[in-house]
């Protein structure tokens, strides 16, 4: 960000855009019209673009103004929630911990990864599930404290984020009773005629599974693809087909969903990563997870 950028100028522009004009913004802020106009011009000067343009008697946002307004909405929404969060800490009522959960990661793994902080009596845990890229953007805006994912943070990124791998587990293949024997017979070539349920291709685990199947020269019979891991297991337990899971969750999966283990696939691993912003002062609960 340029050193000439001023958040006060951004705030005045935000009010002008929300109110639909300079005069209404000046009235709301109890300031003179020339002062408001000057503040917005200073913002445009620092950004090097025009944010507002005249349309008849009204002011409308330019394309750059729409982009600036979108970012300003996020920035000031965070600011509006700041007093409540600070009061919660001062009063000792709770410590918020906002966790983003990548939709492709196993939910049983999430619980295990958060286990070191679940005994914190004052913690107020807020879990947000979403797509990997969306969660990283929210993390960069400090709307999340950490993201749990099946892949590391991008090696080259302007978001100032980093990650730590918490664990890695070989994949096992599981099946409902109606497909177990057929899947075991001539494994893994049986996957050419036994229905498979797989994570969608945006999942890091799916990419590793596809490469393994290609090396084994197996053209799989794919009966379903799921973004949500819990939904995948639900359909598998209902008898729809065979699916992959992390070996570290084997006992929970087999017992809870009444499934059978077909085989261990040591050539494919499922990884679990903790992604966070690279800053000097970290959330105390994040520090505990990292240690």
Secondary structure, DSSP 8 states (H G I E B T S, - for coil): --TT--HHHHHHHHHHHHHTSHHHHHHHHT--HHHHHHHHHHHHHHHTS--EEEETTEEEE-HHHHHHHHHHHHHHHHHHHHHHHHHHHHTTS-EEEEEEEETTS-HHHHHHHTGGGTT-TTEEEEEEEE-HHHHHHHHHTTS-SEEEESS---SS-SS-EEEEEEEEEEEEEEE-HHHHHHHHTTTTGGGGTSEEEEE-TTSHHHHHHHHHHHHTT---EEEEEESSHHHHHHHHHTTS-EEEEEGGGHHHHHHHHT-EEEEEEEEEEEEEEEEEE--SS--HHHHHHH-
